[in-house]
Amino acid sequence: MRLDVRLPIGGLFSLLGALLTAYGAATRSRPGSAPTGVPIDLVWGVVLLAFGVWMLFLARRAAGRNPPPPPSPQTFGPPPASHR
């Protein structure tokens, strides 16, 4: 089994992006939440969420494209008679 590093990275960024997006959406109308006029929590939450979803998509695409190789016959079974 091969572990693709994009899978845990995508999951982490998707989770953090969803939390930050929800927080930014919930505090959008509060005074002082966007002093520059840009709801930064909401914007960066969407960016993190998009990056996480992209990583998950790439990991899933790579898993379908490269199936694991079959085990070699030398790995399993008794050793050949020449090794005694």
N, C-alpha and C positions, 0 to 999 in steps of 0.2 A: 504494500500500500504506500503510495506516494502522497505526501502532504504538500499541497500547494499553498504557499504563504499568502496568496491573495484571498483565500477563504477566511482565515481569522482576521486579517486586516479589513476586509470588506465588512465582516460582521461587526467589528468594533466601531468602525467609522459610521456604519449605518445606524447602529444603536445610539452613539453619541450625537449624530446629526439629527435623528428623530427627537431625542430629548431636548437638544438645543433649539430646534425648530418649534417644538411645542412650548417651551419656555418663552421664546421670543414672541410667539403668537399670543400667548396668555398675558404678557406684560406690555404689549404694543401700545395700549391706550393710556398707560400710567405716565404721569408727568416725570420727566427726567430719565425715562428709559431710552430715549433717542435724542440726546442733546444736539447732535449735528443734523437731525432730521432723517437719518437713516437708521432703521432698526437693525443694529449690527448683529444682535443675537439671532434674529430671524434670517438675515442674509447668510451668515456663516453656518447656521444650522442647515440651510438648504444646500450650501456648498459641500459640507461634510457628508450629508445624506446622499447627494449625487455621486460623490467620489466613492462612497461605500457601496452603493448599488452598482457602480461601474466595475469595481473590483470583484464583486460577487458574480457579475455577468461574465467577466473574463475567466474567473476560476471555473465556472460551470461550463463554459465553452471549451476550455482546455481539457477538462475531465472527459467530455464527450468525444474529443478529437483524438486523444492518445490513450487507448485502453492499455492496461498493464500487460506486460509480456507474459506469456505462459511460463510456468516453472520449467526449468531445464530438467531433463531426466537424470542428470548427475546429482541434483540436489536431494532427491528422494530415493529411497530403496537401499538395499544392501550394497556394500562396496563391491566393485568388480573383483573377480578372482585374481587378477594380476597384482593386487595390492597386499597380498598375504605375506 
